[in-house]
């Protein structure tokens, strides 16, 4: 069976709590040398994970749409479970086992991915396609939880920083099967390990993230780092997207919908311009959800399908980069339609 016989047949998502407006962060804003940087222009709204809401809780809620449309037995019968949690609930332990239990699954393979970051859904698609093609089973579930906004960026000592008003929380799942229903046409994954050290976690006064002490942790951004990340993201996402298009012989006119991660408005604009696509063909929920990190692609795809922005037979192109540019991925599917 060829790789084209593996399909992403549906996605379902979940946004926690009520929308939190930009005014919430404005009241805490401190003097910050990065305050006016384009990287940190706040969205109008975002959502925050609940105080006692776990990654497994979020995924269980996100999966309800799949259960309603495909039946609980389909989810319970999944052979391969692939997960990514932005902020693991417990050190050392991935969320895969807990998610499998919550959904009544007994998968033969459970993988907790971490290096995929904002492109984790694409890494999950590639991994699921390879495993199912190799005979690991007939069905895979990709589960992504972004839960850092309400837990890291809303800490009292952090939420006054410019970086804190951009992230939002959410979760999504994708159902992948061996079928021709909604075929994965191609996937491109690239690792840029030389940039891995540029993503840092800072605490003032300095200490290792796991050591007890005063001060709250946050992402260690500087003007120089931001300049490098902007340059890498602007380059990498079009590169991997165009690599997929070139192999498939696709032009801009053939792409019905572009779905990307959404760090900020600048990246969103630059990516669609680089791919010569109008805004109407690029899913953008930034002002409703903020930066959803790894959950952005499946959440946005779910919203686009629900809004009937994609129809059966359309080619959907997905692309993203992760962290400070150490990973990027792209994938194309021919959408087969959602069960009513």
DATAMO-V613924 format. One record per pair of residues at least 24 apart in sequence whose ideal C-beta (glycine too) atoms are under 6 Angstrom apart, sorted by sequence separation. I is the first residue (numbers start at 1). GAP is how many residues later the second one is. D is the distance in whole Angstrom. If there is no record, write none. Layout:
BEGIN
I,GAP,D  I,GAP,D
END
This chain:
BEGIN
21,24,6  120,24,6  146,24,6  252,24,4  257,24,6  258,24,5  259,24,5  262,24,5  312,24,6  252,25,6  310,25,5  312,25,4  19,26,4  20,26,6  81,26,4  145,26,5  78,27,5  80,27,6  109,27,6  20,28,6  75,28,5  76,28,4  79,28,6  144,28,5  263,28,5  76,29,6  78,29,5  79,29,5  80,29,5  81,29,5  82,29,5  83,29,5  84,29,5  17,30,5  55,30,4  143,30,5  16,31,5  17,31,6  15,32,5  84,32,6  141,32,6  142,32,4  16,33,5  305,33,6  16,34,6  55,34,5  233,34,6  237,34,5  262,34,5  54,35,5  261,35,4  84,36,4  140,36,4  234,36,5  238,36,4  139,38,5  259,38,5  56,39,6  55,40,4  59,40,5  63,40,6  138,40,5  259,41,5  56,42,4  60,42,5  82,42,4  259,42,5  56,43,5  14,44,6  99,44,6  82,45,6  56,46,5  82,46,6  132,46,5  14,47,4  14,48,4  128,48,4  13,49,5  12,50,6  190,50,6  80,51,5  188,52,5  12,53,3  257,53,5  12,54,5  256,54,6  129,55,5  188,55,5  10,56,6  80,56,6  163,56,6  188,56,5  80,57,5  79,58,2  158,58,5  186,58,5  256,58,4  157,59,4  256,59,6  257,59,5  258,59,5  259,59,5  260,59,5  261,59,4  79,60,5  80,60,4  81,60,5  82,60,5  83,60,5  84,60,5  85,60,5  86,60,5  87,60,5  158,60,5  255,60,6  260,60,6  78,61,5  86,61,6  87,61,5  126,61,4  155,61,4  186,61,6  254,61,6  86,62,5  125,62,6  186,62,6  255,62,5  78,63,5  126,63,5  185,63,6  87,64,6  123,66,6  241,76,6  241,78,4  240,79,6  237,82,5  59,84,5  237,84,5  236,85,5  59,86,6  244,86,5  58,87,5  233,88,5  240,88,5  244,88,5  240,89,6  241,89,4  55,90,4  240,90,4  55,92,6  236,92,4  232,93,3  229,95,5  49,98,4  48,101,6  49,101,4  48,102,3  62,109,4  66,109,6  62,110,5  63,110,5  62,111,5  59,112,5  58,113,4  49,120,4  47,121,5  48,121,5  168,121,5  40,122,4  46,122,3  47,122,5  168,122,3  170,122,5  6,123,5  40,123,6  42,123,4  167,123,6  172,123,5  166,124,6  167,124,5  168,124,6  171,124,6  174,124,5  199,124,4  166,125,5  170,125,5  199,125,4  3,126,6  6,126,5  40,126,6  172,126,3  198,126,4  35,127,5  172,127,5  34,128,5  32,129,6  170,129,5  195,129,5  3,130,5  30,130,4  32,130,5  195,130,4  196,130,4  28,131,5  29,131,6  195,131,4  28,132,4  192,133,6  192,134,5  191,136,5  190,138,5  25,140,4  189,140,5  188,142,5  118,143,4  187,144,4  146,146,5  186,146,5  146,147,4  185,147,4  146,148,6  146,149,4  184,149,5  144,150,5  144,151,5  182,151,6  183,151,5  16,153,6  182,153,6  144,154,6  182,154,3  15,155,5  181,155,4  14,157,5  13,159,4  12,161,6  11,163,5  10,165,5  8,166,6  9,166,5  8,168,5  9,168,6  7,170,6  6,172,6  7,172,5  9,172,5  5,173,6  9,173,5  7,174,5  8,174,6  120,174,4  5,175,6  7,175,4  118,175,5  7,176,5  8,176,6  118,176,5  121,176,5  121,177,5  6,178,5  4,179,5  39,187,5  37,189,6  119,201,4  118,202,5  119,203,5  118,204,5  117,205,3  117,206,5  123,206,6  125,206,5  86,207,5  122,207,3  119,208,6  119,209,6  122,209,5  84,210,5  119,210,4  39,225,6  38,228,5  43,243,5  44,243,4  45,243,6  46,243,6  43,244,5  46,244,3  43,247,4  69,270,5  13,286,4  11,287,5  13,289,4  11,290,5  12,290,6  11,291,5  8,325,5  10,328,6
END
